[in-house]
Amino acid sequence: MYKSPALVIEVATAKPASVSTSRLTNMLLTQILTTTRQENTSTLLHRDEDSAFPRNDGSQVDSDYSSDSESSASDRDSVDEIDYHKLSRDIILQYFDKTGVHHRFGSRKARPDVEKKTREVIASWNLPLSDRVLEKYTVTGLDIAATAYRHVIPRDVQVCIALNTFCTALFDDGRVGKDAMLAFAPRFHGGVAQLHPVLDLFVQNLRDMNDMFTAYGANAMISSCMEFANAEMFLREAKDLRLTPESFQYIEFIRLKEGFGEAYAIFIWPRSMCPETKAYIQAIPDTCNFINLINDLFSYYKEAKHGETGTYLHCYGTVHKMTVPEVLQNLVEQTIAVVKRIRILLGEGIERDCWEEFAAGYTQFHLHTDRYELIDILPEYF
């Protein structure tokens, strides 16, 4: 994932802590890509090579693709002082025990009809990307559809979700040039062709959503896409931004904007299965939060193992003067509370069933993705 400008948090009454954070987001699609990002310095179309090189905005491309990428920083807890193996395992098992989501784990294989149609659509656009790159991002979209949205029955809705993830993964991974991204919103509103064909595919995908989701859902997805693109462009240009503890709501604000959570929440309830928006709309805010929290909990082991400290978790601890174990306990309790609220809000019926399948699939996606290396500490679930 493209890294945000460094966020330096200043703690009052103490020497400023140089907590440099990467982008504070947790999009579903950020969990499995680990390829190097690069941006062509002379054209709007992205280069296909894997070697990192300077962007034309002066920033250096990073090889990590995640909201939990590394950053050099002083931290209140040394990895050596924390048994992160046991801590990570205990936190995840606590989440399982209190919510029972693991009882719904199932297949992670894409439906043949969904995979066939998704590949046909992508191939029809003749995108300027190598076969290797196309395959990597196609698999990303299919993996999301096959796990978090395996409950979605209509083939075309699952294809829509896979294509949306395919496109946003490419944006988020820096494979669409800065100028093209900056021009996305005005060109979208003006109804003119985009400056990169992936963006044109994305626009067509957004239009297709009108046939698959309620009017509120389709409009909210478009709004979410605009906010995502706007936040992304701001963070690419903001450079170092100094924050104080009083700025913590800004961190939460940017995290929400970049999380793309509302769109991925609405994907849970396609119109053909859940035609009444009012039946699930109260659960959307908590579902967006759930998406963020699961990423925080399941990414910690990999972060600690590799010495990554510039994450949302560490920023939260710095601002609130909490240790890493305290922050993780706080986050898992929030997650358990969120799940409980959503279940109460949805009651019994199709909307609740759809959410339960999503929660299990989204959790399983994080658990089993190779990126997080959780087989090390939870082998019984593999």
Steps between C-alpha positions, in 0.01 A plus 500: 500500500615853437647643817359817643730785591661452837280598790708624788312488829605746765424394855441785740740547793748264341755494224306465172476136397601449141226250420502485124187332377409354166154545363236444761258280311395143493329433177407142449717487194822597678558171672649280230704719269871522574629613165721804455318810385631731237375795299617613156676832529432609147158365399155463647506124446678299764821310439480125532845420640542394861802705597428795725596844377420859603152629431455822313367655820837447663402218732667160495305192407474239771473126456235451767131508419307552816367747749728325745828558322816568691635829630798584715380641828555496868235296673389449856536122467798318358423182305754329723296594806174357368422136427322599181444137400290433810345848501383473139364149548318589821340810349371318191374205703322742732326647196404151378376394843283807556350521149504145363566625147745216436217249506389630159837466325458340160637474148738764370484390137348736244184382327584381147233719340623808689863435412423442133296820462747712699790389285301561181416857601858584598637351176250698291650832618849429362660669799866611468626260766702181472335161531675452835360823642153436362498155655610624841229764522234277345566242771470776760150588383393137473633421848290779652186384320562137596547562871336816633214487246454129438141536620412727207293292259478702176806434287516854364511650849798287598665596171431865577667464841800321350543767231463782748773348715717437194484870412541646848791267567676638195433858613605433853814323390618799300454344155292789369687827456454796729369733229241248392385455859482875558280535194272210593225687690458796261500270198253267670262787576551643151421170334820498294755225444759445771875532453564134577296203370482342847314811612258460208437141608444627853245757381311234305503281810349782706224547243419130509439523874177690437350176372623291794450708812235729641505866400654589836759225470608589146526870585690429822750290308567782256538744788735260676710470184526878471606533864755224457653666194496842668671372815755309296595808302527714812728252671723474195560874514487577871858389572589513870202602706558571866230385736439554868285283727216742426524398134402141568155544351670598176676163495164328548347723232763417239486134594126502435528685169774277368350181634239481223297331771153620408522354150626166628231500767225559246632216285368268773137574412427501123155616401391161364554347844429795730275754325423714807786735592334580830542137606879532527598867480542536878766230490715672236704726736590208725576282199747761372662499843505120505692498172769724651521316830548155351791631297658646814468178698610257232790706369672549836692171498664575167573857605664395825694218337650739247551789740237727348400778737351781293152353493160622613534277806825668605372849424196427715723383781727803474215749510314325782815398690410132487725198456461270201327227705263762640417630152440151366272416790315824441460422130381142551244619753383759248472229235296271724270789591458596134402144405247490782346832395473399137325176592249687714440763233442243225291261707404183317456459127686522170684822585644341814589181313685700234696688763595182686637347182692818423646522851618139483637534148675829568655354814605184316651710222727673754580179685604303195674761288869411481590860567413486869685173568240393755557133431797546737277562801162350406589178313180327608301729268700407191 
